[in-house]
Amino acid sequence: MIDRLEQMEQRYNDLQAQFSLPDVINDHEKYQKTAKTLHEIEIPVEKYRELKLVQQGLADARAMLTEADPEMRAMAEEEIAALSPREAALEADIKILLLPKDPNDEKNVILEIRAGTGGDEASLFAAEIFRMYTRFAEQHRWKIELLSVSESGVGGYKEVIAIIEGERVYSQLKWESGVHRVQRVPATETQGRVHTSAVTVAVLPEAEEVDIKIEAKDIRIDTFCSSGPGGQSVNTTYSAVRITHLPTNTVVSCQDEKSQIKNREKGMRVLRSRLYEVEMDRQNAELAKERKQQVGSGDRSEKIRTYNFPQNRLTDHRIGLTLHQLDLIMEGRLQPIVDALVTHYESEQLKADSQAA
């Protein structure tokens, strides 16, 4: 680990020196690339430099233990007691920072939410879940753009697809994919009984054209007139354009009130991301299982999280986390859950790495 950190620090020093060179200053692409690399390694380098200072302080303090003066020895012992926990904490932080990075963490995401088991109640909860993610995005100053929506007769969503753009969106939302189960008394329930419904959430990293190349001959584009909520066909209900990727039979529908051209652009963004996810699953089947990228059928039993409204309780079943703050969470205050999930999976990765070593 120390050798790797030394190399990283040297790389950091070299890149900083390059910022003053004319060929970097005058080349926008090279300048941006250098700045991006510096940003990626800055925190590990800062932690390593702090670790070296702490270790030097510990070495000096341990040397003082040999002093004849009792007061000097007492000071050394106090210094060691103060610095030892800091050394351990820095080493732990650095190990996490050096874990292999998910190449998709910096990407925007395509968010897809669909009502599963539970009929109208599931569609209402799908709308509330979408609102929750919208509030969370606002807190991070991310941009959220609706791509398509299919409304239910009671004002909920049968399906809603949106793109979320911003800094490290996928790194924060990638653990949200799965079945979200809700337990509550529906507004239409006359006897006060608690009903259980389910919603599926898929979080796909947005693929760029360089990630997925789609040939024109491999797609078919059909256009429709949107009939609005309540139409007999889901395509005519919420879309004006349908794109079919013929080799995989992947179908994407999208609508936009302004133009069919923009419609097509949005649809292609969704299509690229879905094909990218399929390719990632194919290449990393074992990681796909670990990351729970499959959202299942929408059955109540295939759940990652339960939202219990009568008890104001949220439970994430993957990590055994329970919070009695459901009212706040539904307002988009998801960060404690996101942080707990990140910490859990980082710990799992550290365990796997140590066993492999």
Buried (B, 14 or more C-beta within 10 A) or exposed (E): EEEEBEEBBEBBEEBEEBEEEEEBEEEEEBBEEBEEBBEEBBEBBEBBEBBBEBBEBBEEBEEBEEEEEEEEBEBBBEBBEEBEEBBEEBBEBBBBBBEEEBEBEBBBBBBBBBBBBBBBBBBBBBBBBBBBBBBBBEEBEBEBEBBBBBBBEBEBBBBBBBBBBBEEBBBBBBBBBBBBBBBBBBEEEEEEEBBBBBBBBBBBBBBEEEBBEBEEEEBEBEEBEBEEBEBEEEBBBBBBBBBBBEEEEBBBBBBBEEEEEEBBEBBBBBBBBBBBBBEBBEEEEEEBEEBBBBBBEBEBEBBBBBBBBEEBBBBBEBBEBEBEBBEBBBBBBBEBBBEBBBEBBBEEBBEEEEEEE
